[in-house]
């Protein structure tokens, strides 16, 4: 369920509405996520020796590289909703293919090339430079305490070009929100597979889409039964009123935990950034690279 723009305001007179916090996520997520779908990035990953026949062999090292040469257990912990078996399948040999430093260099080259291909001459526009400067202000204001993926990305040096700064800021903010979302799921008592089952139950995405996270049919069924036992799901797998209320609370809590950087930027500059991002958001969506349905529930929650 979506949060109305006027439903809650954080920070008093200088605060931001939770609806605006959600909107900024919707605008920035595609700018970050194109990393995992752009052919230019796949080419860079293939050059390191990764299989790019599908996106997962490069997805895991590209996203995990800021953490350093960590093992699959720590990656599964940070990524949360992926089956640990799936994480291990791709991470147990990832750093033997290329060390994290080389992966980070490859993703920086790849997003540079991808943004140039997508935005064309607009990559050097004053509007993109202004958006990058505002996004960087937000990203530099985040508190990374208890947020491992946000902290790992925030610790990386800022690139020089504005379009690469925009992607880097979007990534820090995306992972900052994601780390907070995991905290909200933990508070709600939803383990990794239960988080997916309960999300599918409210129609955030199809069960088939969530199956891409690597859980077995038996694990999915067992999680469903646990949620039925808690009164959160009906026997047919749809959410009860209590289940919908819990997921609404998770999303509200996630917005609250993501709001501090936007509160620091302030409502006027946040609104300006939203206006500036519009054309670049449209350009990324217009490539057709991103899937029409994702496990994030954007547009549905």
C-alpha positions, 0 to 999 in steps of 0.5 A, a space after each residue: 500500500 502506498 503512503 499518501 504524500 501528506 500522510 506523515 512529515 518528518 522533521 517539523 517545518 523543515 521536514 519532508 513528507 514520507 511520500 516524497 521519500 518514497 518518490 525519491 527512491 522510485 526516481 533513483 532506483 532505476 539510475 542505480 539498477 541499470 548497472 545490472 542490465 546495461 550491455 556496456 557493464 556486461 562487456 566489462 564484466 566479461 572482460 574480467 572473466 565473468 559469465 554474462 549469459 545471464 545477469 546473476 554471475 556478474 550481479 553478485 560481485 558487482 554489488 558486493 565488491 565494495 565490501 571487499 573480498 568477503 565470503 558468501 555468508 557475509 554477502 548473503 547476510 547483507 543481501 538478505 532475501 537471496 537464498 544462501 545457496 544461490 549466493 554461494 553458487 556465484 560468490 564462492 569463486 567470484 574473487 578468484 575470477 577477479 578481485 574486488 578492486 578490479 570489479 570496482 574499476 570495471 563497474 565504474 567504466 561500465 556505468 560511465 559507458 552506459 550513462 553516455 549511451 543512454 543520456 547522449 549529449 545530456 551527460 554533459 548538461 548543466 541539469 545533470 551536473 546540478 542533479 549530481 551535486 544535489 544527490 551528492 549532498 544527500 549521499 554525503 549526509 547519510 549515517 552509515 551506522 548499522 548499514 553495511 552496504 551503504 557504508 561500504 559504498 560511501 567509503 569509496 572515493 567519489 568519481 570526478 565526472 558529474 554523471 558518475 557522481 550521480 550514479 555513485 550517489 544513487 547507489 549509496 542512497 539505494 543501499 542506505 534505504 535497503 539496509 534500513 528495509 532489512 532492519 524493518 523486516 527484522 523488526 517485523 519478524 520476517 526472515 529472508 524467505 518469509 519477506 518474499 512470501 509476504 511481499 508476493 502475498 500482497 501482489 508486489 510481484 508475481 511468485 515466479 518473479 520472487 523465485 529468481 531469489 533461489 529458494 526451493 519450492 519446499 522452503 517457499 511452502 514452509 515459509 507460507 505455512 509459518 505465515 499462515 500460522 501467524 495469521 498473516 496469510 490465507 491458505 491460498 497464499 494471499 495476505 490477510 488483513 493482518 498480513 497487509 497491515 504488517 507489510 504496510 508497516 514495514 514499508 512505512 518504517 522503511 520510509 522513516 529510516 530512509 528519510 534523514 538524508 532528505 530531511 538534511 537536504 530540505 524540502 525545496 532542494 529535494 523537490 528541485 532534485 526530483 524535477 531534475 531527475 525526471 528526464 534521466 529517469 525517463 531515459 533509463 526506463 526508455 531503454 527497455 533494459 530494466 524488467 517491467 516487474 521487479 521484486 522491489 514492488 516499485 509502483 505497487 507499494 
